[in-house]
């Protein structure tokens, strides 16, 4: 047996003896968890890419459910240089950004005030909800990275080469609604990408995968080069599936069954609407508030010609369903423009 150094603190044993079936060799840095994470430092370089963050905008943005993606806890075997606790949420945020009903938010490491353990994903429910509330988010999303690895399956005979290589990512999300601190559910998704090559093959045919196997950690997370690797493809599959699952779980509000859903009373930044439990309304639902259009008169005769088309003047969110046809809402947008009798619409 001969030992060859392939990276800082990583040695590879080369042997001609038959190996057990199957044989797993950890990706460089994906073996046993070491003490490297205990020295985690947070600095400006940890800020998520700007294109992975959606910033609140007009009332259309206010209608979407905003999700604060907290740092994820890493319980996988990975302990290399990638900072998974913030890199994975940023990748997921980019996948969610295309949704019309969800808005992803990420913490700014220079201003969030998290300690080292919190940046590693050790965030309590109360702390996570407080952060989400401070960010104006509708949901705090807690995450756990359960698997992130690249494995190779070796041949069982001395003359054969490697059978296949496999990249695996498994992530679990637990979104919690901020307005009433209720869990929305649990989502677990896998992303698997392999070479789909089995049987005894020429070892030289797998040189690119062998290079990827040992040098993957030298690539920048999220780079085009990383995206072409088995692990990169497995990550992208996993986060795409998670984004779709979140879109289904945090569904848009139901179409209201009331004849004329409307604002019935105002109390500052709160209002009452004439829809409730019997109309399918749920705590946290958001609705658009529409006026009746402005009255138009003929400037010459003074005769009323009709009204302009209605326009959305605000957005409200259900704080509490009071009865079958009554709910109290918070005015998120247009507090100075919302009036009694204005229409309420599911959008």
LOBA-771238 format. One record per residue (C-alpha): x, z, y; residue number from 1. Coordinates in Angstrom, 1 decimal, padded with zeros to 4 digits. Layout:
BEGIN
+--------+--------+--------+-----+
:     c1 :     c3 :     c2 :   n :
+--------+--------+--------+-----+
:      X :      Z :      Y : NUM :
...
+--------+--------+--------+-----+
//
This chain:
BEGIN
+--------+--------+--------+-----+
:     c1 :     c3 :     c2 :   n :
+--------+--------+--------+-----+
:  000.0 :  000.0 :  000.0 :   1 :
:  001.2 : -000.9 :  003.5 :   2 :
: -000.1 :  000.5 :  006.8 :   3 :
: -000.2 : -001.7 :  009.8 :   4 :
: -001.1 : -000.5 :  013.3 :   5 :
: -003.9 : -002.7 :  014.9 :   6 :
: -004.7 : -000.7 :  018.0 :   7 :
: -004.2 :  002.6 :  019.8 :   8 :
: -004.6 :  005.3 :  017.2 :   9 :
: -006.0 :  002.8 :  014.6 :  10 :
: -004.2 :  001.9 :  011.4 :  11 :
: -005.2 : -000.6 :  008.7 :  12 :
: -004.3 : -000.1 :  005.1 :  13 :
: -003.3 : -003.4 :  003.3 :  14 :
: -003.4 : -003.4 : -000.5 :  15 :
: -003.6 : -005.9 : -003.3 :  16 :
: -005.7 : -003.6 : -005.5 :  17 :
: -009.3 : -004.3 : -006.3 :  18 :
: -011.7 : -002.6 : -003.8 :  19 :
: -015.0 : -001.0 : -004.6 :  20 :
: -018.2 : -003.0 : -004.2 :  21 :
: -019.2 : -003.0 : -001.4 :  22 :
: -016.4 : -001.8 :  000.9 :  23 :
: -017.0 : -000.9 :  004.5 :  24 :
: -014.2 : -000.8 :  007.0 :  25 :
: -015.2 :  000.6 :  010.5 :  26 :
: -014.8 : -001.7 :  013.5 :  27 :
: -012.0 : -000.5 :  015.6 :  28 :
: -013.3 :  002.5 :  017.5 :  29 :
: -016.5 :  002.6 :  015.3 :  30 :
: -015.2 :  005.1 :  012.8 :  31 :
: -015.4 :  008.8 :  013.0 :  32 :
: -016.5 :  010.3 :  016.3 :  33 :
: -013.6 :  011.8 :  018.1 :  34 :
: -013.1 :  013.9 :  021.2 :  35 :
: -012.9 :  011.0 :  023.6 :  36 :
: -016.5 :  011.5 :  024.8 :  37 :
: -015.7 :  015.1 :  025.8 :  38 :
: -013.5 :  013.8 :  028.6 :  39 :
: -016.1 :  011.4 :  030.0 :  40 :
: -015.7 :  010.9 :  033.7 :  41 :
: -018.4 :  009.4 :  036.0 :  42 :
: -017.4 :  007.2 :  038.9 :  43 :
: -018.6 :  004.3 :  041.0 :  44 :
: -017.6 :  001.9 :  038.3 :  45 :
: -020.4 :  003.2 :  036.1 :  46 :
: -023.1 :  001.9 :  038.4 :  47 :
: -025.4 : -000.5 :  036.6 :  48 :
: -025.2 : -004.2 :  037.6 :  49 :
: -027.5 : -005.0 :  040.6 :  50 :
: -029.3 : -007.7 :  038.6 :  51 :
: -030.4 : -005.2 :  036.0 :  52 :
: -032.3 : -003.1 :  038.5 :  53 :
: -035.7 : -003.9 :  040.0 :  54 :
: -036.3 : -002.5 :  043.5 :  55 :
: -039.8 : -001.6 :  044.7 :  56 :
: -041.2 : -004.3 :  046.8 :  57 :
: -044.7 : -005.4 :  047.9 :  58 :
: -048.1 : -004.2 :  046.4 :  59 :
: -047.7 : -006.5 :  043.5 :  60 :
: -044.6 : -004.5 :  042.4 :  61 :
: -046.6 : -001.3 :  043.0 :  62 :
: -049.1 : -002.5 :  040.4 :  63 :
: -046.5 : -002.6 :  037.7 :  64 :
: -045.6 :  000.5 :  035.6 :  65 :
: -042.1 :  001.6 :  036.6 :  66 :
: -039.7 :  002.9 :  033.9 :  67 :
: -036.7 :  005.1 :  034.6 :  68 :
: -034.2 :  004.3 :  031.8 :  69 :
: -032.3 :  007.6 :  031.5 :  70 :
: -028.8 :  007.6 :  029.9 :  71 :
: -029.2 :  007.1 :  026.2 :  72 :
: -027.8 :  009.6 :  023.6 :  73 :
: -025.2 :  008.0 :  021.3 :  74 :
: -025.6 :  009.4 :  017.7 :  75 :
: -024.0 :  006.3 :  016.1 :  76 :
: -020.5 :  006.3 :  014.7 :  77 :
: -019.1 :  004.4 :  017.7 :  78 :
: -016.6 :  006.3 :  019.8 :  79 :
: -014.7 :  003.4 :  021.4 :  80 :
: -014.2 :  002.5 :  025.1 :  81 :
: -017.7 :  001.1 :  025.8 :  82 :
: -019.8 :  003.6 :  027.7 :  83 :
: -022.9 :  003.1 :  025.6 :  84 :
: -025.0 :  005.8 :  027.3 :  85 :
: -025.2 :  003.7 :  030.5 :  86 :
: -024.3 :  000.2 :  029.2 :  87 :
: -027.2 :  000.0 :  026.7 :  88 :
: -029.9 :  001.1 :  029.2 :  89 :
: -028.6 : -001.5 :  031.7 :  90 :
: -028.8 : -004.2 :  029.0 :  91 :
: -032.4 : -003.1 :  028.2 :  92 :
: -033.3 : -003.1 :  031.9 :  93 :
: -032.1 : -006.7 :  032.2 :  94 :
: -034.4 : -007.6 :  029.3 :  95 :
: -037.4 : -005.8 :  030.8 :  96 :
: -036.9 : -007.4 :  034.2 :  97 :
: -038.8 : -010.5 :  033.2 :  98 :
: -042.0 : -008.6 :  032.6 :  99 :
: -044.8 : -008.9 :  035.1 : 100 :
: -046.2 : -005.5 :  034.2 : 101 :
: -043.1 : -003.3 :  033.9 : 102 :
: -040.4 : -002.5 :  036.4 : 103 :
: -037.1 : -001.0 :  035.1 : 104 :
: -035.1 :  001.5 :  037.2 : 105 :
: -031.6 :  002.8 :  036.5 : 106 :
: -029.9 :  005.8 :  038.0 : 107 :
: -027.1 :  005.3 :  040.5 : 108 :
: -024.1 :  007.3 :  039.2 : 109 :
: -022.8 :  008.0 :  042.7 : 110 :
: -026.0 :  009.7 :  043.8 : 111 :
: -028.0 :  010.9 :  040.8 : 112 :
: -026.1 :  014.2 :  040.6 : 113 :
: -026.0 :  014.3 :  036.7 : 114 :
: -023.3 :  016.3 :  035.0 : 115 :
: -021.1 :  014.9 :  032.2 : 116 :
: -023.4 :  015.9 :  029.3 : 117 :
: -026.4 :  014.4 :  031.1 : 118 :
: -024.5 :  011.1 :  031.6 : 119 :
: -023.9 :  011.2 :  027.8 : 120 :
: -027.7 :  011.3 :  027.2 : 121 :
: -028.2 :  015.1 :  026.8 : 122 :
: -031.1 :  015.4 :  029.2 : 123 :
: -034.0 :  017.8 :  028.7 : 124 :
: -037.6 :  016.7 :  029.0 : 125 :
: -038.0 :  018.7 :  032.2 : 126 :
: -034.9 :  017.3 :  033.8 : 127 :
: -035.7 :  013.7 :  032.8 : 128 :
: -039.2 :  014.0 :  034.2 : 129 :
: -037.9 :  015.5 :  037.5 : 130 :
: -035.4 :  012.6 :  037.8 : 131 :
: -038.2 :  010.1 :  037.2 : 132 :
: -040.5 :  011.8 :  039.7 : 133 :
: -037.7 :  011.7 :  042.3 : 134 :
: -037.2 :  008.0 :  041.6 : 135 :
: -041.0 :  007.3 :  042.0 : 136 :
: -041.2 :  006.1 :  038.4 : 137 :
: -044.3 :  006.2 :  036.2 : 138 :
: -042.4 :  006.8 :  033.0 : 139 :
: -039.1 :  008.5 :  032.0 : 140 :
: -037.6 :  006.7 :  029.0 : 141 :
: -035.4 :  008.7 :  026.8 : 142 :
: -033.2 :  006.8 :  024.3 : 143 :
: -031.0 :  007.2 :  021.3 : 144 :
: -028.5 :  004.8 :  020.0 : 145 :
: -028.6 :  005.4 :  016.3 : 146 :
: -026.4 :  002.6 :  015.1 : 147 :
: -023.9 :  000.2 :  016.6 : 148 :
: -021.4 : -001.2 :  014.1 : 149 :
: -019.7 : -004.2 :  012.7 : 150 :
: -019.0 : -004.1 :  008.9 : 151 :
: -017.4 : -006.4 :  006.5 : 152 :
: -018.2 : -006.7 :  002.8 : 153 :
: -015.2 : -007.4 :  000.7 : 154 :
: -015.0 : -009.4 : -002.5 : 155 :
: -014.7 : -007.5 : -005.8 : 156 :
: -011.9 : -009.6 : -007.4 : 157 :
: -008.3 : -009.8 : -006.4 : 158 :
: -008.2 : -013.5 : -005.8 : 159 :
: -011.3 : -013.6 : -003.5 : 160 :
: -011.8 : -013.2 :  000.2 : 161 :
: -014.3 : -011.4 :  002.3 : 162 :
: -017.9 : -012.0 :  001.5 : 163 :
: -019.6 : -011.5 :  004.9 : 164 :
: -019.6 : -009.7 :  008.2 : 165 :
: -022.5 : -007.9 :  009.8 : 166 :
: -023.4 : -006.6 :  013.2 : 167 :
: -026.1 : -003.9 :  013.4 : 168 :
: -027.8 : -002.1 :  016.3 : 169 :
: -030.6 :  000.4 :  016.1 : 170 :
: -032.1 :  002.1 :  019.1 : 171 :
: -035.1 :  004.5 :  019.5 : 172 :
: -037.0 :  004.9 :  022.7 : 173 :
: -039.3 :  007.8 :  023.7 : 174 :
: -041.2 :  007.0 :  027.0 : 175 :
: -043.0 :  009.9 :  028.6 : 176 :
: -045.6 :  009.5 :  031.3 : 177 :
: -044.7 :  011.3 :  034.5 : 178 :
: -048.1 :  011.9 :  035.9 : 179 :
: -049.3 :  014.2 :  033.0 : 180 :
: -046.0 :  014.7 :  031.0 : 181 :
: -047.6 :  013.1 :  027.9 : 182 :
: -045.4 :  011.1 :  025.4 : 183 :
: -046.5 :  007.4 :  025.2 : 184 :
: -045.1 :  007.1 :  021.7 : 185 :
: -041.9 :  006.3 :  019.8 : 186 :
: -040.3 :  002.9 :  019.4 : 187 :
: -037.4 :  002.1 :  017.0 : 188 :
: -036.0 : -001.4 :  016.6 : 189 :
: -033.1 : -002.9 :  014.7 : 190 :
: -031.0 : -005.8 :  015.6 : 191 :
: -029.1 : -007.4 :  012.6 : 192 :
: -026.8 : -010.4 :  012.8 : 193 :
: -024.6 : -011.5 :  009.9 : 194 :
: -022.6 : -014.4 :  008.7 : 195 :
: -025.0 : -015.1 :  005.9 : 196 :
: -022.1 : -016.0 :  003.6 : 197 :
: -022.0 : -014.6 :  000.1 : 198 :
: -019.9 : -015.3 : -003.0 : 199 :
: -016.2 : -015.6 : -003.3 : 200 :
: -014.8 : -017.7 : -000.4 : 201 :
: -011.5 : -018.7 :  001.1 : 202 :
: -010.3 : -015.8 :  003.3 : 203 :
: -008.9 : -018.2 :  005.9 : 204 :
: -012.5 : -019.3 :  006.6 : 205 :
: -013.2 : -015.9 :  008.1 : 206 :
: -010.3 : -015.7 :  010.5 : 207 :
: -012.5 : -015.8 :  013.6 : 208 :
: -014.7 : -013.0 :  012.3 : 209 :
: -011.6 : -011.0 :  011.3 : 210 :
: -010.2 : -011.3 :  014.8 : 211 :
: -013.6 : -010.3 :  016.2 : 212 :
: -013.7 : -007.4 :  013.7 : 213 :
: -010.5 : -005.8 :  015.1 : 214 :
: -010.5 : -007.0 :  018.7 : 215 :
: -014.1 : -006.6 :  019.7 : 216 :
: -013.5 : -003.4 :  021.7 : 217 :
: -011.2 : -005.3 :  024.0 : 218 :
: -014.1 : -007.4 :  025.3 : 219 :
: -016.1 : -006.4 :  028.3 : 220 :
: -019.6 : -005.2 :  027.4 : 221 :
: -022.2 : -007.8 :  028.3 : 222 :
: -019.7 : -010.5 :  028.9 : 223 :
: -020.4 : -014.1 :  027.6 : 224 :
: -017.6 : -013.6 :  025.1 : 225 :
: -019.3 : -010.4 :  023.9 : 226 :
: -022.6 : -012.1 :  023.6 : 227 :
: -021.3 : -014.6 :  021.1 : 228 :
: -020.1 : -011.9 :  018.7 : 229 :
: -022.1 : -010.5 :  015.8 : 230 :
: -022.4 : -007.1 :  017.5 : 231 :
: -023.4 : -008.7 :  020.8 : 232 :
: -026.1 : -010.8 :  019.2 : 233 :
: -027.4 : -007.8 :  017.3 : 234 :
: -027.6 : -005.8 :  020.6 : 235 :
: -029.4 : -008.6 :  022.3 : 236 :
: -031.9 : -009.0 :  019.4 : 237 :
: -032.5 : -005.2 :  019.5 : 238 :
: -033.1 : -004.9 :  023.2 : 239 :
: -035.3 : -008.0 :  023.3 : 240 :
: -037.5 : -006.4 :  020.6 : 241 :
: -037.6 : -003.1 :  022.5 : 242 :
: -038.6 : -004.8 :  025.7 : 243 :
: -041.5 : -006.5 :  024.0 : 244 :
: -042.6 : -003.3 :  022.3 : 245 :
: -042.5 : -001.4 :  025.6 : 246 :
: -044.7 : -004.2 :  027.2 : 247 :
: -047.2 : -003.7 :  024.4 : 248 :
: -047.1 :  000.1 :  024.4 : 249 :
: -047.5 :  000.5 :  028.1 : 250 :
: -050.3 : -001.9 :  028.3 : 251 :
: -052.0 : -003.0 :  031.6 : 252 :
: -055.3 : -001.2 :  032.6 : 253 :
: -058.4 : -002.4 :  030.9 : 254 :
: -060.9 : -004.7 :  032.5 : 255 :
: -063.4 : -002.4 :  034.2 : 256 :
: -066.9 : -002.5 :  032.7 : 257 :
: -068.6 : -001.1 :  035.8 : 258 :
: -070.8 : -003.5 :  037.7 : 259 :
: -069.0 : -002.9 :  041.0 : 260 :
: -065.9 : -000.8 :  040.7 : 261 :
: -065.1 :  000.6 :  044.1 : 262 :
: -063.7 :  003.4 :  046.3 : 263 :
: -066.4 :  006.0 :  046.8 : 264 :
: -064.6 :  008.6 :  048.9 : 265 :
: -061.2 :  009.2 :  050.6 : 266 :
: -059.2 :  012.4 :  051.0 : 267 :
: -056.0 :  011.5 :  052.7 : 268 :
: -053.7 :  009.9 :  050.2 : 269 :
: -056.2 :  010.5 :  047.4 : 270 :
: -059.5 :  008.7 :  046.7 : 271 :
: -062.3 :  008.7 :  044.2 : 272 :
: -063.4 :  005.6 :  042.3 : 273 :
: -066.7 :  005.1 :  040.4 : 274 :
: -065.1 :  004.3 :  037.0 : 275 :
: -064.0 :  006.7 :  034.4 : 276 :
: -064.0 :  007.5 :  030.7 : 277 :
: -066.9 :  005.2 :  029.8 : 278 :
: -065.1 :  002.3 :  031.6 : 279 :
: -061.9 :  002.6 :  029.6 : 280 :
: -059.9 :  004.2 :  032.4 : 281 :
: -056.9 :  006.2 :  031.4 : 282 :
: -054.6 :  008.6 :  033.3 : 283 :
: -051.7 :  006.6 :  034.8 : 284 :
: -053.6 :  003.3 :  035.1 : 285 :
: -053.0 :  001.3 :  038.3 : 286 :
: -055.6 : -000.8 :  040.1 : 287 :
: -055.6 : -003.1 :  043.1 : 288 :
: -057.9 : -002.3 :  046.0 : 289 :
: -059.5 : -005.3 :  047.7 : 290 :
: -061.3 : -005.6 :  051.0 : 291 :
: -064.5 : -007.6 :  051.5 : 292 :
: -062.9 : -010.2 :  053.8 : 293 :
: -063.1 : -010.3 :  057.5 : 294 :
: -066.4 : -011.5 :  059.2 : 295 :
: -065.9 : -014.9 :  060.9 : 296 :
: -068.1 : -016.0 :  063.9 : 297 :
: -068.4 : -019.2 :  065.7 : 298 :
: -066.5 : -018.8 :  069.0 : 299 :
: -069.0 : -021.0 :  070.9 : 300 :
: -072.4 : -019.7 :  069.5 : 301 :
: -071.5 : -016.3 :  068.3 : 302 :
: -073.2 : -017.0 :  065.0 : 303 :
: -071.8 : -015.4 :  061.8 : 304 :
: -070.2 : -018.1 :  059.7 : 305 :
: -069.2 : -016.0 :  056.7 : 306 :
: -066.2 : -014.0 :  055.5 : 307 :
: -062.6 : -014.7 :  054.8 : 308 :
: -061.5 : -014.5 :  051.2 : 309 :
: -060.9 : -010.9 :  050.0 : 310 :
: -057.3 : -009.7 :  049.9 : 311 :
: -055.5 : -006.9 :  048.2 : 312 :
: -054.9 : -004.1 :  050.7 : 313 :
: -053.6 : -001.4 :  048.4 : 314 :
: -052.8 :  000.0 :  045.0 : 315 :
: -054.1 :  003.2 :  043.4 : 316 :
: -053.1 :  005.1 :  040.3 : 317 :
: -055.4 :  007.3 :  038.2 : 318 :
: -054.4 :  011.0 :  038.4 : 319 :
: -057.3 :  012.4 :  036.5 : 320 :
: -060.4 :  011.0 :  034.7 : 321 :
: -063.2 :  013.4 :  035.8 : 322 :
: -066.2 :  012.0 :  034.0 : 323 :
: -067.7 :  008.9 :  032.4 : 324 :
: -067.9 :  007.1 :  035.8 : 325 :
: -065.6 :  009.1 :  038.1 : 326 :
: -061.8 :  009.3 :  038.5 : 327 :
: -059.5 :  010.7 :  041.2 : 328 :
: -056.6 :  008.4 :  042.2 : 329 :
: -053.5 :  008.5 :  044.3 : 330 :
: -053.0 :  005.7 :  046.8 : 331 :
: -049.6 :  004.3 :  046.1 : 332 :
: -049.7 :  001.4 :  048.6 : 333 :
: -051.9 :  000.7 :  051.7 : 334 :
: -052.9 :  004.3 :  052.4 : 335 :
: -053.8 :  003.2 :  056.0 : 336 :
: -055.9 :  000.2 :  054.9 : 337 :
: -057.9 :  001.5 :  052.0 : 338 :
: -061.5 :  002.2 :  052.9 : 339 :
: -064.6 :  003.5 :  051.1 : 340 :
: -066.7 :  000.8 :  049.4 : 341 :
: -063.6 : -001.5 :  049.0 : 342 :
: -063.5 : -003.0 :  045.5 : 343 :
: -061.2 : -001.8 :  042.7 : 344 :
: -059.8 : -004.4 :  040.3 : 345 :
: -057.7 : -004.4 :  037.1 : 346 :
: -054.8 : -006.8 :  037.7 : 347 :
+--------+--------+--------+-----+
//
